[in-house]
Amino acid sequence: MKINLKFPSTFQIALLLSLIVYLLALALTLPPDSNLARYSFEVLSFWKMGFWELLEFTMQMILILVLGHTLAMSGPVNSLLDKIASTITSNTQAVLFTGMGAIAGGYLNWGFGLIFGAILARKIGELAEVNRLAINYPLVSASGYLGMLVWHGGFSGSSTLKVAEENHFLVDTIGIVTVNQTIFSSFNIWVNLSLVTSLIIALFLLSKITFKSGYESVKGKKVSKVLAKDKDKLGLVVGGLILVLVLVDFFKIGSSGWGFLDLNFVNFALLGFGLLAFGSLNNYVAHLSEAVRGATDILIQFPFYAGILGIMKYSGLLVLIADDMVMRSGPDTFPLLSFFSAALINFFVPSGGGQWAIQGPVIMEAAGKMGIDISKMILVFAYGDQVSNMLQPFWALPLLSITGLSAKEILKYTSVFFLVALVVLCLFVWYGVT
């Protein structure tokens, strides 16, 4: 009898993780003066207490994806993509331009970079078909996914931007950690310079490998067309006003460093640029409605991750796990252990923000007990979270839909990107974090 095993959905995994953490809390934190029945209900109340504690963070994560995605579908961005695609004359150019475009977009905003890379790969594929130019379309499309390999060390990193806020959920444990200490630190800059250089070399070498040529029709979801212009120019007015306020903050607060940069600032800027790029409120809302569909999983799953955090925090399980990690590792091995654990957990909790809500408190608590640099440990988590995206198909779904490819067609290339990044990041984590 044949048994069909189906991998659970991300929502099912969130429910399973909730159950596991609930059972762990019952097994490991039951007070001596309490019975199991009463404590079972008490732990459920911890889950309920935490369930709504990350509503602000949830909305921030939804907006950073949706606003970035919408901007990537705007007229100016589409014109830029058309110009890039029209200059391609070889397979190597197609691979390098798509990869570097996706990386640049990923550093700016992960939602923007994800859609930017996918649409660019699609446009290059369509033009190559028309011009009878032989390209390795699966490799080009895989290159369009590279924004997800660098995003967490860029301007939209969930963990790095969240801890820069005044009242983030770990402020009592680690205080405020500004982006000067994370995103713009010399450590992060050197890591990313090395990572990007290594990826460009890998792209170049892969583009030279013999591939099966052919001119099969590019299948999949058609690239979204910008709606016809209408007389509504309110988008220009509102977007312009928002960007003026962004610039005022930039020059007023930015004169003392990059401390003003947090999730709210990034989302506000994305909204302004998006409205300005579309010009029309009607067009903007129409494309926004399409982008919102991609945020469904974040919307429904984040409260459950918050509930998990509530159980861990209020039952004492969080401190218990952190103490165990301190006992089983040391300052020399803990950073690498955290890196690999972040990469592993990303398979089950694909949202960087959701993963930070669960794993961040444990890492920060343990790092504080060991006296390890907190800002570097935030980056270690970020690197681990992003590197396994190359093997995790969840965020590749929009790209696969747009390019018309299957996951297995790009996996053989994203696996190479994963190995290259793994070597670079492991070296920096091992030798650079104390």
Buried (B, 14 or more C-beta within 10 A) or exposed (E): EEEEEEEEEBEEBBEEBBEEBBEBBBEEBBEEEEEEEEBBEBBBEBBEBBBEBBEBBBBBBBBBBBBBBBBBBBBBBBEBBBEBBEEBEEBBBBBBBBBBBBBBBBBBBBBBBBBBBBBBBBBBBBBBBEEEBBBBBBBBBBBBBBBBBBBBBBBBBBBBBBBBBEEBBBEEBBEBBBBBBBBBBEBBEEBBEBBBEBBBEBBEEBBEEEBEEEEEEBEBEEBBEBBEEEEBEEBBEBBEEBBEEBEEBBEEBEEEEBBBBBBBBBBBBBBBBBBBBBBBBBBBEBBBEEBBEBBEBBEEBBBBBBBBBBBBBBBBBBBBBBEEBBEEBEBEEBBBBBBBBBBEBBBBBBBBBBBBBBBBBBBBBBBBBBEBBBBBBBBBBBBBBBBBBBBBBBBBEBBBEBBBBEEEBBBEBBEBBBEBBBEBBBEBBEEBBE
